[in-house]
Amino acid sequence: MFDTKIAFIIRNDLLPWQQLNVVAFLATGIVSVAPEIMGKPYIDSLGRQYGNMSGQPMLIFESDIFGLQNAHRKGLERELLMIPYIYEMFKTNNDESNRQVFQKEDANNLNLVGLAFRGSKKTVDKVVKGLSLHP
């Protein structure tokens, strides 16, 4: 049905609130670069309108830091659209500070807590190969 696939990889040693926070922020990143995935608004049986959501499924995987770094490397090699989230972003409270801590991070050894991918099914499947879906 879809030519593309959306996948998130979340680090498995985070607290539950951190995992949910990372997924929420990464999902906004996917929507910002792929607004065409958005479906139509929802309307209830009384005619009240609600907001819209992605019409495309999103899969959430889990991994340790090494699996995240490996997926990051594979994503770079395949020039796949990626949205990263690093541990230091938990210590900031605004977007500008997030970008500053990200830019200071060792680009070859990111302390990743989450990654989002969107690309062809085949390419995304290669990047997440071997990872387990989040329980």
C-alpha positions as CSV (number, residue, x, y, z in Angstrom):
1,M,0.0,0.0,0.0
2,F,2.8,2.4,0.8
3,D,6.1,2.8,-1.1
4,T,7.8,4.0,2.0
5,K,8.3,2.8,5.5
6,I,8.6,4.7,8.8
7,A,10.5,3.2,11.7
8,F,11.6,4.4,15.1
9,I,14.4,2.7,17.1
10,I,14.3,3.5,20.8
11,R,17.0,2.7,23.3
12,N,16.0,-0.1,25.6
13,D,17.6,1.2,28.8
14,L,15.5,4.4,29.1
15,L,12.7,5.0,31.6
16,P,9.2,4.6,30.1
17,W,8.6,8.4,30.1
18,Q,11.8,8.9,28.3
19,Q,10.9,6.3,25.6
20,L,7.5,7.9,25.0
21,N,9.1,11.4,24.9
22,V,11.6,10.3,22.3
23,V,9.0,8.7,20.1
24,A,6.8,11.8,20.3
25,F,9.6,14.2,19.3
26,L,10.8,11.9,16.5
27,A,7.3,11.5,15.1
28,T,7.1,15.3,14.8
29,G,10.3,15.2,12.8
30,I,8.9,12.7,10.4
31,V,5.8,14.7,9.8
32,S,7.8,17.9,9.3
33,V,9.7,16.3,6.4
34,A,6.8,14.2,5.0
35,P,3.6,16.2,5.5
36,E,1.9,14.1,2.8
37,I,1.6,11.2,5.3
38,M,-1.1,13.1,7.2
39,G,-4.6,11.8,6.9
40,K,-7.9,13.7,7.1
41,P,-9.3,15.0,10.3
42,Y,-11.5,12.7,12.4
43,I,-15.2,13.4,12.8
44,D,-17.3,11.7,15.5
45,S,-20.9,10.6,15.3
46,L,-22.1,14.0,16.4
47,G,-20.2,15.8,13.7
48,R,-17.4,17.2,16.0
49,Q,-14.1,17.5,14.2
50,Y,-10.8,16.4,15.8
51,G,-7.3,16.6,14.6
52,N,-5.7,14.4,12.0
53,M,-3.0,11.7,12.3
54,S,-0.6,10.0,10.1
55,G,-2.3,7.7,7.6
56,Q,0.8,5.6,7.3
57,P,1.8,3.0,9.9
58,M,4.9,3.6,12.0
59,L,6.9,0.7,13.5
60,I,8.7,1.1,16.8
61,F,11.8,-1.1,17.5
62,E,14.1,-1.3,20.5
63,S,17.8,-1.6,20.8
64,D,20.8,-0.9,22.9
65,I,23.2,1.9,22.2
66,F,25.3,-0.3,19.9
67,G,22.3,-1.3,17.8
68,L,21.3,2.4,17.5
69,Q,24.8,3.4,16.4
70,N,24.9,0.5,13.9
71,A,21.5,1.6,12.4
72,H,22.8,5.2,12.3
73,R,25.8,4.1,10.3
74,K,23.7,2.0,7.9
75,G,21.3,4.9,7.5
76,L,24.2,7.2,6.6
77,E,25.6,4.7,4.1
78,R,22.2,4.5,2.4
79,E,21.6,8.2,2.6
80,L,18.3,7.5,4.4
81,L,16.3,10.3,5.9
82,M,17.0,10.2,9.7
83,I,15.9,12.1,12.7
84,P,18.2,11.6,15.7
85,Y,17.7,12.1,19.4
86,I,20.7,12.0,21.8
87,Y,20.8,11.6,25.6
88,E,22.0,15.2,26.2
89,M,18.7,16.5,24.8
90,F,17.0,15.3,28.0
91,K,19.0,18.0,29.8
92,T,17.7,20.9,27.7
93,N,14.4,22.7,27.6
94,N,14.2,24.2,24.2
95,D,14.9,23.5,20.5
96,E,17.9,25.8,20.2
97,S,19.6,24.1,23.1
98,N,18.9,20.7,21.6
99,R,20.6,21.8,18.4
100,Q,23.6,23.1,20.3
101,V,24.1,19.9,22.3
102,F,23.7,17.9,19.2
103,Q,26.3,19.8,17.3
104,K,28.8,19.4,20.1
105,E,28.3,15.6,20.2
106,D,31.0,13.3,18.7
107,A,29.4,12.8,15.2
108,N,31.1,9.4,14.9
109,N,29.9,8.1,18.3
110,L,26.5,9.7,19.0
111,N,25.0,8.9,22.4
112,L,21.7,8.0,20.7
113,V,18.5,7.3,22.5
114,G,16.3,7.3,19.4
115,L,16.3,7.4,15.7
116,A,13.5,7.8,13.2
117,F,13.7,6.7,9.6
118,R,11.6,7.2,6.5
119,G,12.5,5.8,3.2
120,S,11.8,3.0,0.8
121,K,10.6,-0.2,2.5
122,K,13.6,-2.1,1.3
123,T,16.1,0.4,2.6
124,V,14.4,0.8,6.0
125,D,14.2,-2.9,6.3
126,K,17.9,-3.3,5.8
127,V,18.6,-0.6,8.5
128,V,16.4,-2.3,11.2
129,K,17.2,-5.9,10.2
130,G,17.8,-7.9,13.4
131,L,16.1,-5.5,15.7
132,S,13.1,-6.5,17.8
133,L,9.8,-4.6,17.8
134,H,9.3,-2.7,21.0
135,P,7.2,-4.7,23.5
